[in-house]
Amino acid sequence: MLKISKTEINRGILKTVLIIFGFLFVMVDIAWSHPHVFIAQNLKIVFDEKGMTGFNVCWEFDDMFSTMICDDHDKNKNKILEDAEVASIRETAFSYIAEFNYFIYVKIDGKPFQVKYVTDFSARLEKGKLIYEFFIPCHVSAVKNLKRINIASYDPTYYSAIYFIEQHPYEINNNGPFEITAQIKEDKSTSIYYDMVHPWALFLEFRIKQ
Amino acid sequence: MNKISIIAFLLCILFLPVSTAMAGNPFTSKQKQQHSAISPQGQSVFYVTIVMWQQKLRQKMADLIRSVQTTKRMAPVFFLMACSFAYGVIHSAGPGHGKAVALSYILSCKPGISKGLIFGNMVALTHGFSGILFVLTVKFLFQTQISGSLETVSHITQIISFSLICFLGLIIFAKSMYKWIKKPAPSQTQRFANPYITALAVGIIPCPGVVMVMLFAISLNLTWLGILLGIFISIGMATTISSIVVLGISGKSAVLSVTSNHKKRFATIEAAIETMAGLMITGLGLFFLLTLF
């Protein structure tokens, strides 16, 4: 029969406790900013006769954040956001994220593209959920060689979690003579949330039809 | 093995991860640009899973709260309490909730398991209850905008909290330096700073998770349910934070027990842990404070 000494048992316990303790230290962080807002996203990529002109972003917020924002901005409580209320939302519940590229991080052939402004912002309520839509102008002319566009959406402050909707996460509005392929996958070249997570991104490739 | 354990433990303290993300709601408040994408260093399925579970639980809770309002039945309330508890447990398992400060504090003193439990529970309950109190005050007393007020209150409480944390760290550091210099008798070194004030300092910032759940319930005229769920979320958070604090105490005891046969080495290691914990708390407090200005 195998005999284990008391010292060996103690060392075993000590090792286990240290491993747990070490793990906890690695996992521990001091931020108060873990996700409090959940956003379901889909993208609509728009092309004209020259190439890509930009993309439309649609965000659907979770019920609780939607309630908080509507409680503050839907002044007449009619569950419809009128123009003045949308303007108020844009000013105090959207424009601040310009500091963070509007949470949209674009790379064109591997080089970062800064999202400095958006157009056509709108906000509405659908079944109690708040929906933002806006367009990001990003002109990329199509040529014979493949153009590679990578669009990742994430909140670097970790206050919001943004994810693509399962059905039809993106649409492509192609009115030109282009070959286009697109897929959604993890962007392994970028790390977020304390370097722990790779964001999901839309990988788009296009060129003039050969 | 012993030396390796001690070195690993000390390195763990030294490399306690520090993040710049002390953010409020980025949608409703102007913040400093803090981000630059960096090369990957690792990946955690744990984080992704936590986020997914939180999202699913929040959705489930929203559906159940609506169900309570429409059916006027109490049956979903029990399931809601369970969901809220689970949400609290998972919510505080991810980054945040002052766990690093709480752990550093625990390393700096000698609380038993029971005091550690009280401390951990108080950190989480203060964090949750301040969220409940915030909503009730702003919504019913001042009747003003929640999102803007949450940012203002969070900012003020963060300044208070981080100043207190910084001050506490300095006291712990000063005490440990006194020990190095004067080498007092063991009976004099047993005392430690008031854990209740520390818990208040760490947990005083209102929990936005509790705030949002409460607001949702109130929007459906279910204020009582909002308070109830806020309490259960707080209890869930208390469970996680207390577990971590207790494991922290066990880890410290395990390391110290390695050297328990060598009184001098024991005292040196213990004093070193306390000094580093004091420095860590001061550093964290100061760092947090600077991110606010």
Interface residues (C-beta under 8 A of the other chain):
Chain A: R11 I13 L14 K15 V17 L18 I20 F21 G22 L24 F25 V26 M27 V28 D29 I30 A31 W32 S33 H34 P35 H36 V37 F38 D62 D63 M64 F65 T67 M68 I69 D71 D72 T92 A93 F94 Y96 I97 E99 F100 Y105 P112 D155 P156 T157 Y158 Y159 S160 A161 Y163 K188 S189 T190 S191 I192 Y193 Y194 D195 M196 V197 H198
Chain B: M1 S5 A8 F9 C12 I13 F15 L16 P17 V18 S19 A21 M22 A23 G24 N25 P26 F27 T28 S29 K30 Q31 K32 Q33 Q34 H35 A37 I38 S39 P40 Q41 G42 Q43 S44 F46 Y47 V48 V51 Q54 Q55 R58 Q59 A62 H91 G94 P95 G96 H97 G98 K99 A100 V101 L103 Q145 I146 S147 G148 Q158 I205 P208 G209 V211 M212 V213 L215 F216 S219 I244 L247 G248 S250 G251 A254 V255 S257 V258 L284 F288
